[in-house]
Amino acid sequence: MKAKYLLQIAVLAASSCMISSALAQWVWLDEHGVKQFTDVAPPANVPQNRILKQPHGAPVPKASEAADKTDDAGADKAVKEPKTTAEKEADYKKRKLEQAEKDKKAGEEAKRKESNDENCARAKSYLQSLKSGERIKSTDNNGERSYLSDDDRIKEEARAEEAISASCDK
């Protein structure tokens, strides 16, 4: 009877060793950033920062210095750590600031276009008045009223046409 119990204990001990070794899982990222699940240690060229899980008490595989340096550069590119809340907040503020600058530029551009359109309409109206043949009066610096002569009218027409061609969309 004792032998039977000893046999059961031996079987139980052997099975518990197999169960614990089956639970000893390694999780690591390969060179493409894909998670690998194995019950053996990853290759020696896998850098420590790419080993996500290892069995308790298992030795970490060592690689040569050159392999660590070359793989670390690739590991940074292949594996992206999730952003922290502070990083997400900073990105949000940056995007919001960029959008505000874009909106400000768009507003300034709209004001400039509106002003240009208004100036263009004024210049066209003035040119039309000049071509109508009506007498155009002006006031000088002393407040005295004067009228455009025919020569002045021709010069003003040329100046108005030049302003229209330079700033107005046709």
PyRosetta script that sets phi, psi and omega in degrees:
from pyrosetta import init, pose_from_sequence

init()
pose = pose_from_sequence("MKAKYLLQIAVLAASSCMISSALAQWVWLDEHGVKQFTDVAPPANVPQNRILKQPHGAPVPKASEAADKTDDAGADKAVKEPKTTAEKEADYKKRKLEQAEKDKKAGEEAKRKESNDENCARAKSYLQSLKSGERIKSTDNNGERSYLSDDDRIKEEARAEEAISASCDK")
pose.set_psi(1, -39.6)
pose.set_omega(1, 177.5)
pose.set_phi(2, -62.8)
pose.set_psi(2, -37.8)
pose.set_omega(2, -179.6)
pose.set_phi(3, -64.3)
pose.set_psi(3, -36.8)
pose.set_omega(3, 179.2)
pose.set_phi(4, -64.0)
pose.set_psi(4, -44.1)
pose.set_omega(4, 178.4)
pose.set_phi(5, -65.2)
pose.set_psi(5, -40.4)
pose.set_omega(5, 178.7)
pose.set_phi(6, -63.8)
pose.set_psi(6, -39.1)
pose.set_omega(6, 178.2)
pose.set_phi(7, -65.0)
pose.set_psi(7, -42.4)
pose.set_omega(7, 178.6)
pose.set_phi(8, -64.1)
pose.set_psi(8, -40.3)
pose.set_omega(8, 179.1)
pose.set_phi(9, -65.3)
pose.set_psi(9, -41.5)
pose.set_omega(9, 179.6)
pose.set_phi(10, -63.9)
pose.set_psi(10, -42.9)
pose.set_omega(10, 178.9)
pose.set_phi(11, -64.9)
pose.set_psi(11, -42.5)
pose.set_omega(11, 179.1)
pose.set_phi(12, -63.1)
pose.set_psi(12, -42.4)
pose.set_omega(12, 178.8)
pose.set_phi(13, -65.2)
pose.set_psi(13, -41.6)
pose.set_omega(13, 179.8)
pose.set_phi(14, -66.5)
pose.set_psi(14, -41.6)
pose.set_omega(14, 179.9)
pose.set_phi(15, -68.4)
pose.set_psi(15, -35.9)
pose.set_omega(15, 178.2)
pose.set_phi(16, -66.5)
pose.set_psi(16, -32.8)
pose.set_omega(16, 176.5)
pose.set_phi(17, -66.8)
pose.set_psi(17, -40.5)
pose.set_omega(17, 179.6)
pose.set_phi(18, -68.2)
pose.set_psi(18, -38.2)
pose.set_omega(18, 178.8)
pose.set_phi(19, -65.0)
pose.set_psi(19, -44.6)
pose.set_omega(19, -179.2)
pose.set_phi(20, -65.9)
pose.set_psi(20, -33.8)
pose.set_omega(20, 177.9)
pose.set_phi(21, -73.2)
pose.set_psi(21, -29.4)
pose.set_omega(21, 176.9)
pose.set_phi(22, -71.1)
pose.set_psi(22, -30.0)
pose.set_omega(22, 178.6)
pose.set_phi(23, -79.3)
pose.set_psi(23, -14.8)
pose.set_omega(23, -179.6)
pose.set_phi(24, -76.8)
pose.set_psi(24, 90.3)
pose.set_omega(24, -176.3)
pose.set_phi(25, -108.8)
pose.set_psi(25, 142.3)
pose.set_omega(25, 172.2)
pose.set_phi(26, -104.9)
pose.set_psi(26, 137.1)
pose.set_omega(26, 173.6)
pose.set_phi(27, -127.0)
pose.set_psi(27, 123.5)
pose.set_omega(27, -178.0)
pose.set_phi(28, -148.5)
pose.set_psi(28, 163.1)
pose.set_omega(28, -179.8)
pose.set_phi(29, -102.5)
pose.set_psi(29, 131.3)
pose.set_omega(29, 177.8)
pose.set_phi(30, -80.6)
pose.set_psi(30, -173.5)
pose.set_omega(30, -175.4)
pose.set_phi(31, -67.6)
pose.set_psi(31, -15.4)
pose.set_omega(31, 178.3)
pose.set_phi(32, -97.5)
pose.set_psi(32, 1.7)
pose.set_omega(32, 179.4)
pose.set_phi(33, 83.6)
pose.set_psi(33, 14.4)
pose.set_omega(33, -179.4)
pose.set_phi(34, -92.2)
pose.set_psi(34, 134.8)
pose.set_omega(34, 179.2)
pose.set_phi(35, -70.1)
pose.set_psi(35, 134.7)
pose.set_omega(35, 177.0)
pose.set_phi(36, -116.2)
pose.set_psi(36, 130.8)
pose.set_omega(36, 178.5)
pose.set_phi(37, -112.5)
pose.set_psi(37, 118.6)
pose.set_omega(37, -179.6)
pose.set_phi(38, -141.2)
pose.set_psi(38, 164.1)
pose.set_omega(38, 174.8)
pose.set_phi(39, -103.9)
pose.set_psi(39, 6.7)
pose.set_omega(39, 174.1)
pose.set_phi(40, -120.4)
pose.set_psi(40, 158.0)
pose.set_omega(40, -178.5)
pose.set_phi(41, -62.4)
pose.set_psi(41, 147.3)
pose.set_omega(41, 177.5)
pose.set_phi(42, -66.8)
pose.set_psi(42, 166.4)
pose.set_omega(42, 178.7)
pose.set_phi(43, -57.9)
pose.set_psi(43, 157.0)
pose.set_omega(43, -175.7)
pose.set_phi(44, -66.1)
pose.set_psi(44, -20.6)
pose.set_omega(44, -178.1)
pose.set_phi(45, -84.5)
pose.set_psi(45, 0.1)
pose.set_omega(45, 176.6)
pose.set_phi(46, -81.5)
pose.set_psi(46, 121.0)
pose.set_omega(46, -178.3)
pose.set_phi(47, -69.3)
pose.set_psi(47, 156.6)
pose.set_omega(47, -176.1)
pose.set_phi(48, -59.7)
pose.set_psi(48, -34.6)
pose.set_omega(48, -176.6)
pose.set_phi(49, -72.3)
pose.set_psi(49, -7.7)
pose.set_omega(49, 177.8)
pose.set_phi(50, -101.6)
pose.set_psi(50, -1.9)
pose.set_omega(50, 176.0)
pose.set_phi(51, -89.9)
pose.set_psi(51, 113.5)
pose.set_omega(51, -175.1)
pose.set_phi(52, -87.4)
pose.set_psi(52, -34.8)
pose.set_omega(52, -178.6)
pose.set_phi(53, -148.4)
pose.set_psi(53, 141.3)
pose.set_omega(53, 176.3)
pose.set_phi(54, -141.1)
pose.set_psi(54, 154.7)
pose.set_omega(54, 179.6)
pose.set_phi(55, -62.7)
pose.set_psi(55, 150.8)
pose.set_omega(55, -179.7)
pose.set_phi(56, -61.3)
pose.set_psi(56, 125.9)
pose.set_omega(56, 176.9)
pose.set_phi(57, 82.6)
pose.set_psi(57, 0.7)
pose.set_omega(57, -179.3)
pose.set_phi(58, -76.6)
pose.set_psi(58, 141.5)
pose.set_omega(58, 178.1)
pose.set_phi(59, -72.6)
pose.set_psi(59, 143.8)
pose.set_omega(59, 178.6)
pose.set_phi(60, -83.5)
pose.set_psi(60, 131.1)
pose.set_omega(60, 179.5)
pose.set_phi(61, -64.1)
pose.set_psi(61, 137.7)
pose.set_omega(61, -179.3)
pose.set_phi(62, -101.0)
pose.set_psi(62, 140.2)
pose.set_omega(62, 176.6)
pose.set_phi(63, -118.8)
pose.set_psi(63, 166.7)
pose.set_omega(63, 178.3)
pose.set_phi(64, -70.3)
pose.set_psi(64, 159.7)
pose.set_omega(64, -178.6)
pose.set_phi(65, -59.7)
pose.set_psi(65, -41.0)
pose.set_omega(65, -177.3)
pose.set_phi(66, -65.7)
pose.set_psi(66, -40.8)
pose.set_omega(66, -179.6)
pose.set_phi(67, -66.3)
pose.set_psi(67, -39.2)
pose.set_omega(67, 178.6)
pose.set_phi(68, -61.9)
pose.set_psi(68, -44.3)
pose.set_omega(68, -176.4)
pose.set_phi(69, -67.2)
pose.set_psi(69, -41.1)
pose.set_omega(69, -179.0)
pose.set_phi(70, -72.2)
pose.set_psi(70, -38.3)
pose.set_omega(70, -178.7)
pose.set_phi(71, -74.3)
pose.set_psi(71, -30.5)
pose.set_omega(71, 179.5)
pose.set_phi(72, -62.7)
pose.set_psi(72, -38.0)
pose.set_omega(72, 179.2)
pose.set_phi(73, -65.9)
pose.set_psi(73, -42.4)
pose.set_omega(73, 178.2)
pose.set_phi(74, -69.8)
pose.set_psi(74, -34.1)
pose.set_omega(74, -178.7)
pose.set_phi(75, -65.1)
pose.set_psi(75, -37.5)
pose.set_omega(75, 179.5)
pose.set_phi(76, -64.5)
pose.set_psi(76, -35.4)
pose.set_omega(76, -179.8)
pose.set_phi(77, -76.2)
pose.set_psi(77, -40.4)
pose.set_omega(77, -174.4)
pose.set_phi(78, -77.2)
pose.set_psi(78, -35.0)
pose.set_omega(78, -175.7)
pose.set_phi(79, -109.0)
pose.set_psi(79, 120.6)
pose.set_omega(79, 176.7)
pose.set_phi(80, -109.0)
pose.set_psi(80, 123.3)
pose.set_omega(80, 176.9)
pose.set_phi(81, -70.7)
pose.set_psi(81, 145.1)
pose.set_omega(81, 176.0)
pose.set_phi(82, -63.8)
pose.set_psi(82, 145.5)
pose.set_omega(82, -178.1)
pose.set_phi(83, -72.6)
pose.set_psi(83, 144.3)
pose.set_omega(83, 176.1)
pose.set_phi(84, -78.6)
pose.set_psi(84, 168.0)
pose.set_omega(84, 179.5)
pose.set_phi(85, -62.0)
pose.set_psi(85, -38.3)
pose.set_omega(85, 179.3)
pose.set_phi(86, -64.9)
pose.set_psi(86, -40.3)
pose.set_omega(86, 178.5)
pose.set_phi(87, -66.9)
pose.set_psi(87, -40.8)
pose.set_omega(87, 177.1)
pose.set_phi(88, -62.1)
pose.set_psi(88, -42.7)
pose.set_omega(88, 178.9)
pose.set_phi(89, -62.6)
pose.set_psi(89, -43.3)
pose.set_omega(89, 179.2)
pose.set_phi(90, -63.7)
pose.set_psi(90, -41.9)
pose.set_omega(90, 177.4)
pose.set_phi(91, -62.7)
pose.set_psi(91, -41.6)
pose.set_omega(91, 179.6)
pose.set_phi(92, -62.3)
pose.set_psi(92, -46.5)
pose.set_omega(92, 179.7)
pose.set_phi(93, -62.8)
pose.set_psi(93, -38.9)
pose.set_omega(93, 179.3)
pose.set_phi(94, -63.7)
pose.set_psi(94, -46.4)
pose.set_omega(94, 178.7)
pose.set_phi(95, -62.9)
pose.set_psi(95, -39.7)
pose.set_omega(95, -179.7)
pose.set_phi(96, -65.3)
pose.set_psi(96, -41.6)
pose.set_omega(96, 178.4)
pose.set_phi(97, -64.3)
pose.set_psi(97, -43.5)
pose.set_omega(97, 178.2)
pose.set_phi(98, -62.0)
pose.set_psi(98, -40.9)
pose.set_omega(98, 179.3)
pose.set_phi(99, -65.8)
pose.set_psi(99, -39.5)
pose.set_omega(99, 178.5)
pose.set_phi(100, -63.3)
pose.set_psi(100, -41.6)
pose.set_omega(100, 177.8)
pose.set_phi(101, -63.7)
pose.set_psi(101, -41.5)
pose.set_omega(101, 178.3)
pose.set_phi(102, -62.0)
pose.set_psi(102, -44.3)
pose.set_omega(102, 179.1)
pose.set_phi(103, -63.8)
pose.set_psi(103, -39.6)
pose.set_omega(103, 179.0)
pose.set_phi(104, -63.6)
pose.set_psi(104, -45.0)
pose.set_omega(104, 178.7)
pose.set_phi(105, -63.1)
pose.set_psi(105, -40.3)
pose.set_omega(105, 179.4)
pose.set_phi(106, -64.8)
pose.set_psi(106, -39.8)
pose.set_omega(106, 177.3)
pose.set_phi(107, -64.1)
pose.set_psi(107, -44.1)
pose.set_omega(107, 178.4)
pose.set_phi(108, -63.8)
pose.set_psi(108, -40.3)
pose.set_omega(108, 178.8)
pose.set_phi(109, -64.6)
pose.set_psi(109, -40.7)
pose.set_omega(109, 178.8)
pose.set_phi(110, -64.9)
pose.set_psi(110, -41.4)
pose.set_omega(110, 177.8)
pose.set_phi(111, -63.7)
pose.set_psi(111, -42.1)
pose.set_omega(111, 179.6)
pose.set_phi(112, -63.4)
pose.set_psi(112, -42.6)
pose.set_omega(112, 179.9)
pose.set_phi(113, -66.2)
pose.set_psi(113, -40.8)
pose.set_omega(113, 178.8)
pose.set_phi(114, -62.9)
pose.set_psi(114, -44.4)
pose.set_omega(114, 178.8)
pose.set_phi(115, -63.2)
pose.set_psi(115, -42.2)
pose.set_omega(115, 179.0)
pose.set_phi(116, -63.6)
pose.set_psi(116, -42.3)
pose.set_omega(116, 178.5)
pose.set_phi(117, -63.4)
pose.set_psi(117, -39.6)
pose.set_omega(117, 178.9)
pose.set_phi(118, -65.3)
pose.set_psi(118, -45.2)
pose.set_omega(118, 178.1)
pose.set_phi(119, -63.1)
pose.set_psi(119, -37.8)
pose.set_omega(119, 179.2)
pose.set_phi(120, -64.9)
pose.set_psi(120, -45.0)
pose.set_omega(120, 179.0)
pose.set_phi(121, -62.0)
pose.set_psi(121, -40.4)
pose.set_omega(121, 178.1)
pose.set_phi(122, -62.4)
pose.set_psi(122, -44.6)
pose.set_omega(122, -179.4)
pose.set_phi(123, -64.6)
pose.set_psi(123, -39.9)
pose.set_omega(123, 178.6)
pose.set_phi(124, -65.9)
pose.set_psi(124, -39.8)
pose.set_omega(124, 178.9)
pose.set_phi(125, -65.2)
pose.set_psi(125, -42.2)
pose.set_omega(125, 179.1)
pose.set_phi(126, -63.4)
pose.set_psi(126, -42.6)
pose.set_omega(126, 179.0)
pose.set_phi(127, -62.9)
pose.set_psi(127, -40.6)
pose.set_omega(127, 178.8)
pose.set_phi(128, -63.3)
pose.set_psi(128, -40.5)
pose.set_omega(128, 177.8)
pose.set_phi(129, -63.5)
pose.set_psi(129, -41.6)
pose.set_omega(129, 179.4)
pose.set_phi(130, -63.9)
pose.set_psi(130, -39.0)
pose.set_omega(130, -178.5)
pose.set_phi(131, -78.4)
pose.set_psi(131, -15.8)
pose.set_omega(131, -177.5)
pose.set_phi(132, -70.6)
pose.set_psi(132, -23.2)
pose.set_omega(132, -179.6)
pose.set_phi(133, 93.2)
pose.set_psi(133, -4.2)
pose.set_omega(133, 177.6)
pose.set_phi(134, -64.8)
pose.set_psi(134, 156.1)
pose.set_omega(134, 175.9)
pose.set_phi(135, -77.0)
pose.set_psi(135, 131.0)
pose.set_omega(135, -179.4)
pose.set_phi(136, -107.3)
pose.set_psi(136, 124.0)
pose.set_omega(136, 178.9)
pose.set_phi(137, -103.6)
pose.set_psi(137, 154.5)
pose.set_omega(137, 175.7)
pose.set_phi(138, -142.2)
pose.set_psi(138, 164.7)
pose.set_omega(138, 179.7)
pose.set_phi(139, -118.8)
pose.set_psi(139, 131.7)
pose.set_omega(139, 180.0)
pose.set_phi(140, -86.0)
pose.set_psi(140, -174.2)
pose.set_omega(140, -176.6)
pose.set_phi(141, -65.4)
pose.set_psi(141, -26.1)
pose.set_omega(141, -180.0)
pose.set_phi(142, -86.0)
pose.set_psi(142, -2.0)
pose.set_omega(142, 179.6)
pose.set_phi(143, 87.7)
pose.set_psi(143, 8.0)
pose.set_omega(143, -179.6)
pose.set_phi(144, -87.9)
pose.set_psi(144, 140.8)
pose.set_omega(144, -178.7)
pose.set_phi(145, -84.0)
pose.set_psi(145, 138.8)
pose.set_omega(145, 175.9)
pose.set_phi(146, -143.7)
pose.set_psi(146, 163.4)
pose.set_omega(146, -179.1)
pose.set_phi(147, -117.4)
pose.set_psi(147, 149.0)
pose.set_omega(147, 179.0)
pose.set_phi(148, -70.7)
pose.set_psi(148, 135.0)
pose.set_omega(148, 174.6)
pose.set_phi(149, -80.5)
pose.set_psi(149, 171.3)
pose.set_omega(149, -179.8)
pose.set_phi(150, -63.5)
pose.set_psi(150, -38.0)
pose.set_omega(150, 178.0)
pose.set_phi(151, -65.9)
pose.set_psi(151, -42.7)
pose.set_omega(151, 178.2)
pose.set_phi(152, -64.9)
pose.set_psi(152, -36.8)
pose.set_omega(152, 179.5)
pose.set_phi(153, -63.2)
pose.set_psi(153, -42.4)
pose.set_omega(153, 179.4)
pose.set_phi(154, -63.5)
pose.set_psi(154, -43.3)
pose.set_omega(154, 178.5)
pose.set_phi(155, -63.0)
pose.set_psi(155, -43.1)
pose.set_omega(155, 179.8)
pose.set_phi(156, -65.5)
pose.set_psi(156, -39.0)
pose.set_omega(156, 177.5)
pose.set_phi(157, -61.4)
pose.set_psi(157, -45.3)
pose.set_omega(157, 179.7)
pose.set_phi(158, -62.3)
pose.set_psi(158, -42.7)
pose.set_omega(158, 179.6)
pose.set_phi(159, -64.8)
pose.set_psi(159, -42.1)
pose.set_omega(159, 179.7)
pose.set_phi(160, -66.0)
pose.set_psi(160, -43.0)
pose.set_omega(160, 178.2)
pose.set_phi(161, -63.3)
pose.set_psi(161, -38.1)
pose.set_omega(161, 177.5)
pose.set_phi(162, -64.7)
pose.set_psi(162, -42.2)
pose.set_omega(162, 178.8)
pose.set_phi(163, -65.3)
pose.set_psi(163, -39.8)
pose.set_omega(163, 179.5)
pose.set_phi(164, -66.0)
pose.set_psi(164, -44.9)
pose.set_omega(164, -178.3)
pose.set_phi(165, -68.3)
pose.set_psi(165, -29.6)
pose.set_omega(165, -178.6)
pose.set_phi(166, -78.4)
pose.set_psi(166, -36.8)
pose.set_omega(166, -171.0)
pose.set_phi(167, -116.3)
pose.set_psi(167, -12.7)
pose.set_omega(167, -176.2)
pose.set_phi(168, -99.4)
pose.set_psi(168, 141.7)
pose.set_omega(168, 175.0)
pose.set_phi(169, -83.3)
pose.set_psi(169, 131.3)
pose.set_omega(169, -179.7)
pose.set_phi(170, -103.9)
pose.dump_pdb("model.pdb")
